[in-house]
Amino acid sequence: MDNITKKIAAYASSLSFNNLDEATRHAATQRLIDALGCGLGAHDCEPAQMGKRLSAGETPGKYAGRVLFHGDRLGAESAGFINTTMIRNFDFNDRYPGGHPSDALGPLIALASTMNVDGKRFLAAMTVMYEIFARLADAAQLSRRGWDQGFGISISAAAGVCNLLGLPLETTANAIGIAASSSVPLRVTRSGELTPWKSVATAYAARNGLFAACLAAEGMVGPGHAFEGRAGLFENITGPFTLVDFPTEGGPSLVPRVQLKYWPVETNGQPVIWAALDLRRTLKASDVQAIDVFANKFTWFEIGSEPEKWDPQTRETADHSLPYIFARAFVDGPITTHAFTDDKVRDPAIRPLMGKLKVIVDDALEAMLPRMVLRVTATTTDGREHKVEIVDPLGHPDNPMQDKDIEEKFSAMAEPVLGVERCRQALAALWQARDAGSVGRLFAMLDLKRP
């Protein structure tokens, strides 16, 4: 067994709620509430409907899973896939550099909802997922090498499920080996004109991570050297790396460093909206001659470097388009998920303003990372310049969303679905998730049709 596999498996197989400090417990609860709110807002999304159609008539089998909000009892893989499609659909869920840790939650919720699992046990398994994903993202840097985040999602989902099932170190290592050797997806998923697969790729990866854990639980032996062995990850892609020690080894807890999104757009688009809202207080679109947006290299690469971002045709492209995000917020004000309907995305009236935007890589801003800094200069038709700088917008780890912000976000997504009173009751119960005797009953509070 190689060192990386052993380190991950040892942490995943041993962590309990008692190992978590209070900051981590609260941060995990915040992120659970955030993910469930995102899922409720997308409860009827087409990818979830596809998953339900494909699994119609399916018997649960040995590892049963429950579909969030709908109550269907299916095989855990199908239920987990559907759950993550809803959580991920609006690109509104949490994010750590390199991906979205909550994309792994769908299978964990599905499986825990059919087991006798209390809140403490669930939050421990969830923490396993988050801590492993964050460390792999930091160390492997796969997204910067052209590979997608599904690698970390698959491994972290497998590890979290192993923790939930109480599997020992050797069995957990087998699950890690299966997931790691089978899940290195291409980042082409997030390039050019984006398709609905952009929001489903990690649901697919999370489902595969769950399957790896279930296979290992049934006795399947996976490669123990997927990272460091011959033809493994180190040799083929990344070169050697080490993982920062886990909190049980004296390392930092990274769950509180996972960013929550205030706006339903790609993470680097968060300061873009704040800048647009600032400028619209004093300028009208007809006043603007040119807009220069100064950003770090990854912001430019991710949401401002491709021609498709200046003429998005899909919701998935639009929420990854700096010109669209800026122009829509400048014209309409605060952004909601309704800013990404087909008619809004393809609106010809907004194209002239988008065409005035230029995204420029600023080495000074690059040097300030991990601070998130964006500078915008708007030049008006009379030659005047209006400048705005956004630093660490709300949701950034150094400017975190508070409980009241999370409640407002959850309510905005949940109230149209559950109603005001049920939303209030659900929030009260979710904040006390650690004390839940059954997370299955807790999640059932969010069902659209309650018995």
N, C-alpha and C positions, 0 to 999 in steps of 0.2 A: 504494500500500500504506500503510495507516494505521500510526501509531506502535506501537500495542499488537501488531498482527499482526507487524510487522517485528521487534519486540523478542523475541517468543516464537519466531518462526521462526529468527531468528539464533542464539539459544541452542540450540534443538533440533537445528539442522543442524550445529552445530560442536562440541558437547560430546563429550569422550572421557574415558576412565577416568583418563588422566593429569592431567586438570583437577581431579579430585576430591581433597580433602584426606583424611587418614586417618580423621578423625571421621565424615565423610560416607560413606566406603566401609564403615566398620563399621556405621553406623546403617542403611544400605541393606541390608546383609546381615542384620542383626537383623530388619528388617521383612519381608524375604523369607521368613525362617524362620517368623516369626509368621503370615504369610498362608498359607503352605503347611500349617502345623499346623491353622489354622482350616478350610482346605479339606478336609483329611483327615478331620476330625471330622464334616464334612457331605458326605462323598463320595457318599452314597446319598440325598441330599435330593431331594424331589419336583421342584423347579424344574430341577435337573440332569437328572432322568429325562425331564421334558418336553422339554428341549432335545435329548436323545438320541433321543427318539421322533420329533421333528420332522425331525431330520437323518439318520434311518436311510436307508441306501443312497446317501447323498450322496457325490459324487466330490469330492476335494479342490480341483481346479481349480489355477489358477496360484499362488495364495497358500494353501498348505496349513497346517493347524493340527493340533495334537495335544491330545487331552483329557487333562488331569491325572488320574493315578491309574488311569485306565481304558484308556488307550492308543489309543483310536479316532483314526483319521486322517481328518479332515473338512476342509471349507472353513474357513479361518482364522476367519471370522466366527462360525460355529456353535461351533467349539471354544472360541473366546474367550468367547463368551456362557456356555457351560456352565462353563468354569473360574471365571468370576467369580461365578456363582450359588453355587458351593460355597464359595469364599473368603468370601462375604458372608452366607451363610445364617444363621449364628448371631448376627450383629451383634457378633462377637467380634474382628473385625479392626481394624487401626489407625485412628486418627481425628485429623484436624486440624480446628480450628474451621471449620465449613462443609461437612464431609463426610469421606469415607473414601478417602484416596489409593490404597490397595491395591485398591479396586474397579476400577481401570484395569489391574491386572496381568494379568487373565485373557487378553486378546488378546495381550499381549506374550509371555507364557509359551507360548501356543499356537503363535504364529508362530516364536519362537526355537527351539522344540523340533524344528522341521522344517528348520531352516537350520543352516549351519555357523557357529554363534555360540559364542564362548567366554565365560567368566564375566565378564571385564572389560568386554566389549562389552555384555553384558546389563545389568550393574549401572549402566553409564553411561546406557543407555536408560531404565532404571527411575528413575534419579535425575532425568532430564529430566521424567518424568511427575510425580514428587513435587514438584519445585521449581516447576513451572508451576501445578499444582493449588493449592498453598499460596498462591502469589502472587495468583492469581485469586480465591481464597476471601477473602483479606484485603482486596483492593481492591474487588471488585464487591459483596461483602456480599449476594449473591443470596438466601441462605437467610433473611436478616432482612427481605427484601422480598417473601417469599411464593413464591419460585422454588426449585426443587430443585437438588441438588448434581450432577445429571447434566450440567449445562452444563460445569462444570469437568472432570468425568470424561471427557466426550467429547473436549474439546480436548486434555487431557493425554494421553489414550490415542492420539489422532492424532499428537501431537508425539513421543511415545515410539516409536511404530511408525516414523515417518519417520526418527528417529535410528537405529533398528535397521537399517532398509533403506539407510541412508547417502544419503538424498535431499538435494539441495541446497536452499538457502534459498528460492528461488522456488517450488519444488515443495512444500516444507513449508508455505510461506505459503498456497498453494492449499488444502492439507489443513486448515489452521487456519480458513480462510475458510469452507470447506464445513461443518466441524463447528460453528463458532460461529454460523453463520446458520441452522442446522437443529436446534439442541439447547437450547431454553430450556424445560425441563419444569416442570410445576406442583408445588408443594410439598403439594398436597392428598394426595399419596401418603403423607405422614407426619402426617395429621390424623385425629382421631376414632378409630373402630374400624379398626385397621390390618389390612391383608390381606397375603398372601404377596408381593404386588407390591412392598411396602416393601423387601424384600431383593433384588428382581430388577430394579428400575427402573434401577439403575446398571449392571447387567450389559448391559441393553439399550443404555444410553448408551455404554458401553465398546465394544460391538460396532459401534455406529454410528461411533465415532471411528476404529476400525480400518478400516471401509469407506471413510471419508473419505480416509484415508491411501492406501489401495489405489487409489482412484479418481484421486487426485492423481498417484500413481506411474505411472498409465496415461495421463496427459496431461490429465485434467479440470482446468479452470481454475475456481477458486472466487473469490468476491468478496474483494477485498483490503482492504475498508473495513468489515468486519462490526462492528467496535467503534465507530469514530468517524464513519462515513459517514452520509449521510442515511438515516433509518429504521433505523439500526443500534442496537446495544445501548445506547450512551450516550443517544441521543435517545429511545428507547422505554422504557427501564427504569432505568438506573443513574445517568445523568448522567456527566460526565467523571471519570475516575480515571487514576492512573498506577500502574505496577507497581514494587515495590521492585526495585532492581538485582539481577540474578542474580550468583551467586558469581564467575563469569568476568568480571563488570563491577565487582567490588569489594564486592558485596552479601553478606549473610549466607547461609550454608547453612541451609535450613529442614528438611531431612530429619531431623536429630536432634531437632527440635521436634515431630515427629509423635508423638502419644501412642499407647502400646500399652495395651491393656485387660487388666487383671488379672481382671476378672469379665465374663461374657458378657451384658452389658446395655448399654443406651444410656450414652453417656459420662458424662452428668450423674448417672447412677445409681450410678457407682462409689463416691462417698463415702457414698451412702445405705446401701449394704451394709456398709461399714466401721462406720457409726454403729449399725446394727442389731446387728451382731456385738458391738460394745462394750456396748450396753445389755443384751443377753440374758445377759451374764455375771452380772448382779445382779438382773434382773427376769424374771418369768414373764408370759406373755400375760394370765393371769387377774388379775395385779396392776395392769394398765394401765387407766387411765380415759380418758386423752387423750394424743395425741402431736402436738406442734407441730413442724413441720419448717420452718426458716427457710433460704431459698435466694435465689440471684440470680434475676432476672426470666426469663432464658432457661430455667433449670432448671424453674421453675414452668410456663412456657409449654409446654415440650416434654414433660414427663412428669408434671405435676401440676395441669393447668388444665381438663381436659375430663372430663365425667362418665363417659365410657367407661373412663377409667383407674382408676375405682373398681369396675368390674365387667368386667374384660377377658374376652373370649371367644376370643381367638386368641393364639398365641405372640407374634406380632409386636406386639400391643397390650401384652401382659404385660411384655415386656422394655423397653417404653417407659412403664411405669406405676410411678410412685414408690410409691404405696400397696402394690402387689403386691410389688415388689422388696423393700421394707422388711419387710413382713409375712412374706414367705417366708424371708428370711434370719433374721429374729427367731425364727421357729418352728423352722426346719430347720437353721440354721447356714450354713456356706459354700455359696454358690450355684454350681451347675454347669449345663450345658446341659439336664440332666434336670429342672431346676426349671420347664421350659417345655413339658412334655408337656400334652396336652389335659386330662387328669384333674387335674393339678396346677393348671393355670391356672384351671380352672372349679371348683375345690374350694370348696364352700360353707362349710367349716369355717373358712376363713381370712378370709371376708368380714367378720365382726364386728370383727376387729382392724384390717382395712383401713379400716373405717368410722370408726375412732377417730382417723385421721390427718387433719391439716389442713396444707396447704402454704401458706406465707406468704412473700411477697416482702419481702426485707430490703434496704433501700437501702444499708445499710452494707456488706453482702456484695457488692452490685452494684458498689460503688466499689472493691472489692478486686480485681476482674478485671484481668488474666487469672489471678490466684490462684484456685484452686478451693476455696471454703470453704463448709461446710454446718454448721448448728447445729441440734441436736434437743433439745427439752425433753419428757421423758415424765413425765406426772403420774400418780401411783399412786392407788389407791382411798382411801388414807389421807391424801391431800392432799400428799404429799411430791413434790418435783421432782427429777428426775435429768437432768442435762445432759451433752451430749457435743458436742465440736466436732471436725470433720475438716478438715484443711488439706492441700491438694495430695496426694491419695492416691497410692499406688504406681501408677506408669504415667504420672502427670502429667509434663510436660517438666521441671519443677523437682524431681521426685522419680522419675527414670526407672527402669523395670524394668532390672535387670542381666542379663547373659548367663545366669546360673543361673536367674533367674525365667523367661526366655524358653524355656530348655530344659525346665523343669518344665511350662510351659504346652503346649509342643509335644508332650512325651511323654504328657501326659494325654490329648491328642487323638489322637495317632498310635499309641500302644502297643496300644490295643484293635483297631486295624486292621492294623498291620504286625507286631506282636509286639515284645518287648523288644529282641532283638538287632538286628533290622532297623532299628528306630527309632534305636538307638545308632549304627549305621553311617551312617544317613542324616544324623543330626545332625552327625557328624564331617565328612562330605563337604560339607554345606551351609555350615558355618562357613568352609570353604575355597573357597567358590563362586568367588571372584575368580580362582582358579588352575585352574578347570575348563576343560579343553580343549573340552568340548562341554556346554552346559547341557542339551541334549536327553538325553544320557546321565545327567546329574545328576538331572533330574526323573524319569527312568524308574526311578530307585532307589525311587521312591515308588509305583510301580504295584502295585495290589492283587494281580495275578497276574503274576508275573515268568516269562519263558520259561526 
